[in-house]
């Protein structure tokens, strides 16, 4: 934690509690940074306190910050290093046979000599994928911290506040060997535990299947969806990953996600997620530490990735979610899960092409599905371009779907021109005017966080009104 302090305003925490109504159904608090914050507690009176986190002790078990040694891209300087003992590669090496060892050496050589030196070195990295920009300053990697108890407090934490305040974010475990986007990092969960006026802090990597395999191999081998998969070099890295998979050097069958974007507490489980995989169950121990339990498929009911920010209805306690696919139809599916963990059948929502849908909203009776201008066109990579494309000719629209719809025939699309909301903050129904009100952060240019742009990024908190009577919108 860069400032070694955490400020907590219980007045704002009360506002979080108030948001847990149908009129404020999105109780995950997000910022334009790739993380999520959530607090679970009872309503409280206004008070404030500041917790001061001590710097990491300088010891062999928690030493100065450093990356795992991994092949660096020729011609590029290394980033600031940050790591502790737990971050080091596991001692168990892959149990490869002689042929696999030879294949690993050959494929590593192809990556280092051909992909890095020929395909990538000649192309300067844009700011959106340059590690020197994306993971510098306040976004630089941080090391794991075991629980630090009895943090110094300025002021007083009211004794009736008891709970855990958790945040998820991207934090690269290994030094990038090529392009790297802020969203490509491995998931790390931070937790501030508050009990009887005292506080502790810990942060740990979510131990995804991907992270464990890269720990064992000792180098990043899974493609980074945004930082690496663009242009001809992106195709080469996909082929390289396919070759490693065919040789049994990596196993993508149990997921390739990083679990670095969202957090949600559902069915007595804290789930960390990103939209490229199943969620991961993370357990907060009685001592305030964090342990990864594993991928969570709801007892075999979930076989596809979930959106990064599912929603829990504060009254029914059900969870609602979307799942999108960038390769094959159906490109978008909707489902809900009962408080007991029983999943509904998927509702396939027809889209003309795969679309970036990072977040959505719910109200008392409806699900609000955004179909906006940033789309996936993988064939653009063959022309040396990014597969994430801003389609300026496409008119953004929001779908209003009844929560318990059996199929997509019940969805009603309402155009919302020139709108790209990466995150939604709230949504509710106003029956008198037959409107649904959606609060979101409208970003321009819509693809500026993925593709370099001469325009500066603007994110404006916006009220969008969807009129179910007229089928029109205004904001």
C-alpha positions as CSV (number, residue, x, y, z in Angstrom):
1,X,0.0,0.0,0.0
2,X,1.8,3.0,-1.3
3,X,0.8,5.5,1.5
4,X,0.9,2.9,4.3
5,X,-2.4,4.2,5.6
6,X,-6.1,3.5,5.1
7,X,-8.8,6.0,5.8
8,X,-12.2,4.8,6.8
9,X,-15.3,7.0,6.9
10,X,-18.1,5.2,8.6
11,X,-20.5,7.8,7.2
12,X,-19.8,6.5,3.7
13,X,-20.1,3.0,5.0
14,X,-23.6,3.8,6.1
15,X,-24.2,5.0,2.5
16,X,-23.1,1.6,1.3
17,X,-25.6,-0.1,3.6
18,X,-28.3,2.2,2.3
19,X,-27.4,1.2,-1.2
20,X,-28.5,-2.4,-0.5
21,X,-32.1,-1.8,-1.7
22,X,-33.7,-2.4,-5.1
23,X,-33.3,1.3,-5.9
24,X,-29.6,0.9,-5.3
25,X,-29.0,-2.7,-6.3
26,X,-25.4,-2.5,-7.3
27,X,-23.6,-2.7,-4.0
28,X,-20.1,-3.3,-5.4
29,X,-18.3,0.0,-5.4
30,X,-16.0,0.3,-8.4
31,X,-13.6,3.0,-9.7
32,X,-12.1,3.5,-13.1
33,X,-9.2,1.5,-11.8
34,X,-9.5,-2.2,-12.3
35,X,-10.5,-3.2,-8.8
36,X,-13.6,-3.6,-6.7
37,X,-14.3,-2.7,-3.1
38,X,-17.0,-4.2,-0.9
39,X,-17.8,-4.0,2.8
40,X,-20.3,-6.2,4.7
41,X,-21.6,-4.8,7.9
42,X,-24.5,-3.3,9.8
43,X,-25.7,0.3,9.4
44,X,-23.6,2.6,11.6
45,X,-23.4,6.2,12.9
46,X,-21.0,8.8,11.5
47,X,-17.4,8.5,12.7
48,X,-14.0,8.3,11.2
49,X,-10.5,6.9,11.8
50,X,-7.3,6.4,9.9
51,X,-5.4,3.1,10.0
52,X,-1.6,3.3,9.5
53,X,-0.2,0.2,7.8
54,X,3.5,-0.3,8.7
55,X,6.0,-0.8,5.8
56,X,6.9,-4.4,5.1
57,X,9.6,-5.7,7.4
58,X,13.0,-6.2,5.9
59,X,13.6,-9.9,6.5
60,X,14.4,-13.0,4.4
61,X,10.7,-14.0,4.6
62,X,9.5,-10.5,3.5
63,X,12.3,-8.9,1.7
64,X,12.7,-6.0,-0.7
65,X,10.3,-5.9,-3.6
66,X,11.5,-8.0,-6.6
67,X,10.0,-9.8,-9.5
68,X,10.4,-13.5,-10.2
69,X,13.3,-13.8,-12.6
70,X,11.8,-14.4,-16.1
71,X,13.2,-13.7,-19.6
72,X,12.9,-10.0,-20.3
73,X,12.1,-8.6,-23.6
74,X,15.4,-7.6,-25.3
75,X,15.9,-3.9,-25.6
76,X,13.5,-3.0,-22.7
77,X,14.4,-1.9,-19.2
78,X,13.2,-3.9,-16.3
79,X,10.4,-2.5,-14.1
80,X,10.7,-1.8,-10.4
81,X,10.8,-5.1,-8.5
82,X,8.5,-6.1,-5.7
83,X,8.0,-9.5,-4.2
84,X,8.1,-11.5,-0.9
85,X,9.0,-15.1,-0.1
86,X,5.6,-16.4,-0.8
87,X,5.7,-15.0,-4.3
88,X,8.7,-17.1,-5.4
89,X,8.2,-20.0,-7.7
90,X,7.0,-23.2,-6.0
91,X,9.8,-25.7,-5.5
92,X,7.9,-28.5,-7.4
93,X,9.0,-28.3,-11.0
94,X,6.8,-29.7,-13.9
95,X,7.2,-33.4,-14.2
96,X,8.1,-33.3,-17.9
97,X,9.7,-36.3,-19.7
98,X,12.7,-35.9,-21.9
99,X,10.8,-35.1,-25.1
100,X,8.7,-32.5,-23.3
101,X,11.9,-30.9,-21.9
102,X,13.3,-30.7,-25.4
103,X,10.0,-29.2,-26.7
104,X,10.0,-26.6,-23.8
105,X,13.5,-25.5,-24.7
106,X,12.7,-25.2,-28.4
107,X,9.5,-23.3,-27.8
108,X,11.2,-20.9,-25.3
109,X,13.9,-20.3,-27.9
110,X,11.3,-19.5,-30.6
111,X,9.6,-17.1,-28.2
112,X,12.9,-15.3,-27.2
113,X,14.5,-15.1,-30.6
114,X,11.7,-14.9,-33.1
115,X,8.6,-13.5,-31.4
116,X,10.3,-11.1,-29.0
117,X,13.3,-10.1,-31.2
118,X,11.7,-10.1,-34.7
119,X,8.0,-9.6,-34.4
120,X,7.7,-7.4,-31.3
121,X,11.0,-5.6,-31.0
122,X,10.5,-3.8,-34.3
123,X,7.1,-2.5,-33.2
124,X,7.1,0.2,-30.4
125,X,4.6,-0.5,-27.7
126,X,1.7,1.9,-27.4
127,X,1.1,3.4,-24.0
128,X,-1.9,1.1,-23.5
129,X,0.4,-2.0,-23.5
130,X,3.8,-0.6,-22.4
131,X,4.7,-2.0,-18.9
132,X,6.7,1.1,-18.2
133,X,3.4,3.1,-18.4
134,X,0.8,0.5,-17.3
135,X,2.4,-0.7,-14.1
136,X,4.4,2.3,-12.9
137,X,3.9,4.7,-10.1
138,X,0.7,4.1,-8.1
139,X,0.0,1.1,-10.3
140,X,3.4,-0.6,-9.7
141,X,3.3,-4.2,-8.4
142,X,3.1,-4.8,-4.7
143,X,4.1,-7.8,-2.7
144,X,2.0,-10.1,-0.6
145,X,1.6,-9.2,3.1
146,X,0.7,-11.7,5.8
147,X,-1.7,-10.4,8.4
148,X,-0.5,-7.3,10.3
149,X,-2.5,-7.0,13.5
150,X,-3.2,-4.1,15.8
151,X,-2.6,-1.4,13.2
152,X,-2.0,2.1,14.7
153,X,-5.2,4.1,14.7
154,X,-5.6,7.8,14.6
155,X,-8.9,8.6,16.2
156,X,-11.2,5.7,17.2
157,X,-12.9,2.9,15.3
158,X,-16.4,2.5,16.8
159,X,-16.5,-0.9,18.6
160,X,-19.8,-1.9,16.9
161,X,-18.1,-2.0,13.5
162,X,-17.1,-5.6,12.9
163,X,-16.4,-7.1,9.5
164,X,-13.9,-7.3,6.6
165,X,-13.3,-4.7,3.9
166,X,-12.0,-6.3,0.8
167,X,-10.6,-5.1,-2.5
168,X,-9.5,-6.9,-5.7
169,X,-7.1,-5.7,-8.3
170,X,-4.6,-6.7,-11.0
171,X,-1.0,-7.2,-9.8
172,X,1.5,-8.9,-12.1
173,X,3.3,-11.8,-10.3
174,X,6.1,-12.0,-12.9
175,X,7.9,-9.3,-14.8
176,X,6.2,-8.9,-18.2
177,X,8.3,-10.3,-21.1
178,X,6.2,-8.4,-23.7
179,X,3.3,-6.0,-23.8
180,X,1.3,-5.7,-20.6
181,X,-2.0,-3.9,-19.9
182,X,-3.1,-2.8,-16.5
183,X,-5.9,-5.4,-16.6
184,X,-3.6,-8.3,-17.5
185,X,-2.1,-8.7,-14.0
186,X,-2.7,-11.6,-11.6
187,X,-5.5,-11.1,-9.1
188,X,-4.6,-9.9,-5.6
189,X,-7.2,-9.5,-2.8
190,X,-6.6,-7.0,0.0
191,X,-8.4,-7.3,3.3
192,X,-8.8,-5.0,6.2
193,X,-10.4,-6.9,9.2
194,X,-12.1,-4.8,11.9
195,X,-13.0,-6.3,15.2
196,X,-13.8,-4.7,18.5
197,X,-12.1,-1.4,17.6
198,X,-8.9,-3.0,16.2
199,X,-7.8,-3.6,12.7
200,X,-5.5,-5.8,10.7
201,X,-4.4,-5.9,7.1
202,X,-3.3,-8.6,4.6
203,X,-3.0,-9.1,0.9
204,X,-2.5,-12.3,-1.1
205,X,-2.5,-13.4,-4.7
206,X,-5.5,-15.4,-5.7
207,X,-3.8,-18.7,-6.6
208,X,-5.4,-19.4,-10.0
209,X,-4.6,-22.5,-12.0
210,X,-2.8,-20.1,-14.4
211,X,-0.6,-18.6,-11.7
212,X,0.4,-21.9,-10.2
213,X,1.5,-23.3,-13.6
214,X,3.6,-20.2,-14.3
215,X,5.1,-20.4,-10.8
216,X,6.1,-24.0,-11.5
217,X,7.5,-23.2,-15.0
218,X,9.3,-20.0,-13.8
219,X,8.2,-17.7,-16.7
220,X,5.0,-16.2,-18.0
221,X,3.5,-18.6,-20.6
222,X,-0.2,-17.8,-20.7
223,X,-1.1,-15.1,-23.3
224,X,-2.1,-11.7,-21.9
225,X,-5.5,-10.9,-23.5
226,X,-4.9,-7.2,-23.9
227,X,-1.2,-6.6,-23.7
228,X,-0.1,-9.3,-26.1
229,X,-2.9,-10.5,-28.3
230,X,-2.8,-7.9,-31.0
231,X,-1.4,-8.0,-34.5
232,X,0.8,-10.6,-36.0
233,X,2.8,-11.1,-32.8
234,X,-0.5,-11.8,-31.0
235,X,-1.2,-14.6,-33.5
236,X,2.3,-16.0,-33.0
237,X,1.8,-16.0,-29.2
238,X,-1.5,-17.8,-29.6
239,X,0.2,-20.4,-31.8
240,X,3.0,-20.7,-29.3
241,X,0.5,-21.3,-26.5
242,X,-1.3,-23.9,-28.6
243,X,2.0,-25.7,-29.2
244,X,2.9,-25.7,-25.5
245,X,-0.6,-27.1,-24.8
246,X,-0.2,-29.9,-27.4
247,X,3.1,-30.8,-25.9
248,X,1.6,-31.0,-22.4
249,X,3.7,-28.2,-21.1
250,X,0.7,-26.2,-20.0
251,X,-2.9,-27.2,-19.3
252,X,-5.6,-24.7,-20.1
253,X,-8.4,-27.1,-19.5
254,X,-9.0,-25.9,-15.9
255,X,-9.1,-22.2,-16.8
256,X,-6.8,-19.5,-18.0
257,X,-8.3,-16.6,-16.0
258,X,-6.6,-14.2,-13.5
259,X,-9.5,-13.4,-11.2
260,X,-8.4,-9.8,-10.9
261,X,-11.5,-7.7,-11.4
262,X,-14.6,-8.3,-9.3
263,X,-15.5,-9.5,-5.8
264,X,-18.8,-10.6,-4.6
265,X,-20.0,-12.3,-1.4
266,X,-22.6,-14.9,-2.2
267,X,-23.9,-18.1,-0.6
268,X,-21.4,-17.6,2.3
269,X,-18.5,-17.4,-0.1
270,X,-16.2,-14.6,-1.2
271,X,-15.8,-15.0,-4.9
272,X,-13.0,-13.3,-7.0
273,X,-13.5,-13.1,-10.7
274,X,-12.7,-11.7,-14.1
275,X,-14.8,-12.4,-17.2
276,X,-12.3,-14.9,-18.7
277,X,-12.9,-17.8,-16.3
278,X,-15.1,-19.2,-13.5
279,X,-15.0,-17.4,-10.2
280,X,-12.4,-18.3,-7.5
281,X,-13.5,-19.0,-3.9
282,X,-11.2,-17.0,-1.5
283,X,-11.5,-17.7,2.2
284,X,-10.8,-15.1,4.9
285,X,-9.3,-17.0,7.9
286,X,-10.0,-16.2,11.5
287,X,-6.5,-14.5,11.7
288,X,-7.4,-12.2,8.8
289,X,-5.3,-14.0,6.2
290,X,-6.5,-14.9,2.7
291,X,-6.5,-18.4,1.3
292,X,-7.6,-19.6,-2.2
293,X,-10.0,-22.5,-2.0
294,X,-10.1,-23.0,-5.8
295,X,-12.3,-22.5,-8.9
296,X,-16.0,-22.4,-8.0
297,X,-18.4,-24.0,-10.5
298,X,-21.5,-24.2,-8.2
299,X,-21.3,-28.0,-7.9
300,X,-20.7,-28.6,-11.6
301,X,-23.5,-26.3,-12.8
302,X,-21.4,-23.6,-14.3
303,X,-19.1,-24.4,-17.2
304,X,-18.6,-21.0,-18.8
305,X,-17.0,-17.8,-17.7
306,X,-18.9,-15.3,-15.6
307,X,-18.9,-11.5,-16.1
308,X,-16.6,-9.6,-13.8
309,X,-19.4,-7.9,-11.9
310,X,-22.4,-10.2,-11.1
311,X,-25.2,-8.7,-8.9
312,X,-26.8,-10.0,-5.8
313,X,-30.4,-8.9,-5.2
314,X,-30.4,-7.6,-1.6
315,X,-34.0,-8.8,-1.0
316,X,-34.2,-12.2,-2.7
317,X,-30.4,-12.9,-2.1
318,X,-30.3,-14.4,-5.7
319,X,-27.2,-13.7,-7.9
320,X,-27.7,-12.5,-11.5
321,X,-25.0,-12.8,-14.1
322,X,-24.0,-12.6,-17.7
323,X,-21.4,-14.7,-19.6
324,X,-20.0,-13.6,-23.0
325,X,-17.9,-15.5,-25.6
326,X,-15.6,-13.8,-28.1
327,X,-15.2,-16.9,-30.4
328,X,-18.5,-18.7,-30.9
329,X,-22.2,-18.2,-30.6
330,X,-24.1,-17.6,-28.5
331,X,-22.0,-14.6,-27.8
332,X,-24.0,-13.7,-24.7
333,X,-25.9,-15.7,-22.1
334,X,-27.8,-14.7,-19.0
335,X,-28.6,-16.8,-15.9
336,X,-29.3,-16.5,-12.2
337,X,-28.5,-18.5,-9.1
338,X,-30.7,-19.1,-6.1
339,X,-29.4,-18.3,-2.6
340,X,-28.9,-22.0,-2.1
341,X,-26.6,-22.2,-5.1
342,X,-29.0,-23.6,-7.8
343,X,-28.4,-22.3,-11.3
344,X,-31.1,-21.5,-13.7
345,X,-31.0,-22.5,-17.4
346,X,-29.1,-20.1,-19.6
347,X,-31.0,-17.5,-21.6
348,X,-29.2,-17.0,-24.9
349,X,-29.3,-13.4,-25.9
350,X,-28.6,-12.9,-29.7
351,X,-25.9,-10.5,-30.7
352,X,-24.5,-9.9,-34.2
353,X,-21.0,-10.1,-33.0
354,X,-19.1,-10.6,-29.7
355,X,-19.2,-7.4,-27.6
356,X,-17.2,-6.1,-24.6
357,X,-19.7,-6.3,-21.6
358,X,-17.8,-5.8,-18.4
359,X,-20.7,-4.8,-16.2
360,X,-24.5,-4.6,-16.2
361,X,-27.3,-3.6,-13.8
362,X,-30.4,-5.0,-12.1
363,X,-33.6,-3.4,-10.7
364,X,-36.4,-5.0,-8.8
365,X,-37.9,-6.6,-11.9
366,X,-35.4,-6.3,-14.7
367,X,-31.9,-6.9,-15.9
368,X,-30.3,-4.1,-17.9
369,X,-28.0,-5.5,-20.6
370,X,-25.6,-3.1,-22.4
371,X,-24.7,-3.8,-26.1
372,X,-22.2,-1.0,-26.8
373,X,-19.7,0.0,-29.4
374,X,-16.6,-1.9,-28.3
375,X,-16.6,-5.2,-30.1
376,X,-14.3,-8.2,-30.6
377,X,-13.1,-8.9,-34.2
378,X,-10.3,-11.4,-34.0
379,X,-9.7,-11.3,-37.7
380,X,-8.3,-7.8,-37.3
381,X,-5.2,-9.4,-35.9
382,X,-4.3,-10.7,-39.3
383,X,-4.1,-7.1,-40.5
384,X,-1.7,-6.2,-37.6
385,X,-4.4,-4.6,-35.5
386,X,-6.1,-5.0,-32.1
387,X,-9.0,-7.4,-31.9
388,X,-10.8,-4.9,-29.7
389,X,-12.5,-2.5,-32.0
390,X,-14.5,0.7,-31.6
391,X,-17.3,0.4,-34.1
392,X,-18.3,4.1,-34.6
393,X,-21.2,3.1,-36.9
394,X,-22.8,0.9,-34.2
395,X,-25.6,2.5,-32.1
396,X,-25.3,1.5,-28.5
397,X,-28.4,0.0,-27.0
398,X,-29.6,-1.3,-23.6
399,X,-31.7,-4.4,-23.3
400,X,-34.4,-4.6,-20.7
401,X,-35.0,-8.2,-19.8
402,X,-37.4,-9.5,-17.1
403,X,-35.3,-11.2,-14.4
404,X,-37.1,-14.5,-14.7
405,X,-37.4,-14.5,-18.5
406,X,-37.3,-18.0,-20.1
407,X,-35.9,-16.8,-23.4
408,X,-34.6,-13.7,-25.1
409,X,-38.0,-13.0,-26.9
410,X,-38.9,-11.0,-23.7
411,X,-36.0,-8.6,-24.1
412,X,-36.7,-5.0,-25.2
413,X,-33.8,-3.0,-26.8
414,X,-33.7,0.7,-26.4
415,X,-31.1,2.8,-28.3
416,X,-28.7,4.9,-26.3
417,X,-26.5,6.6,-28.9
418,X,-22.8,7.4,-28.3
419,X,-22.7,5.6,-25.0
420,X,-20.1,3.3,-23.5
421,X,-20.5,2.6,-19.8
422,X,-17.6,0.4,-18.5
423,X,-19.2,0.4,-15.0
424,X,-22.7,0.8,-13.7
425,X,-23.3,2.3,-10.3
426,X,-27.1,2.0,-9.8
427,X,-30.4,1.3,-11.5
428,X,-34.0,1.5,-10.4
429,X,-37.6,1.7,-11.8
430,X,-39.9,4.7,-11.8
431,X,-43.4,3.2,-12.4
432,X,-45.2,6.6,-12.7
433,X,-43.2,7.5,-15.8
434,X,-42.6,3.9,-16.9
435,X,-38.9,4.6,-16.9
436,X,-35.9,2.7,-15.8
437,X,-33.1,4.9,-14.5
438,X,-29.5,3.7,-15.0
439,X,-26.5,5.4,-13.5
440,X,-23.2,4.7,-15.2
441,X,-19.8,6.1,-16.0
442,X,-19.8,7.1,-19.7
443,X,-16.4,6.9,-21.2
444,X,-15.0,8.7,-24.3
445,X,-13.3,7.6,-26.4
446,X,-15.0,4.3,-25.7
447,X,-11.9,2.2,-26.5
448,X,-9.3,4.5,-25.0
449,X,-8.4,2.1,-22.1
450,X,-7.6,-0.6,-24.7
451,X,-6.3,1.3,-27.8
452,X,-4.1,4.3,-27.9
453,X,-5.9,7.5,-28.7
454,X,-5.0,11.2,-29.3
455,X,-8.0,12.2,-27.2
456,X,-7.7,12.2,-23.4
457,X,-10.0,9.8,-21.6
458,X,-13.1,11.3,-20.0
459,X,-15.4,9.4,-17.7
460,X,-18.6,11.2,-16.8
461,X,-21.2,10.0,-14.2
462,X,-24.4,9.9,-16.3
463,X,-28.1,9.3,-15.6
464,X,-29.6,7.3,-18.5
465,X,-33.4,7.1,-18.6
466,X,-35.0,4.2,-20.6
467,X,-38.6,4.8,-21.3
468,X,-40.5,1.6,-21.7
469,X,-43.6,3.3,-23.0
470,X,-42.0,5.2,-25.9
471,X,-38.9,2.9,-26.4
472,X,-36.6,5.9,-26.3
473,X,-33.8,7.1,-24.0
474,X,-32.5,10.4,-22.8
475,X,-29.7,11.4,-20.5
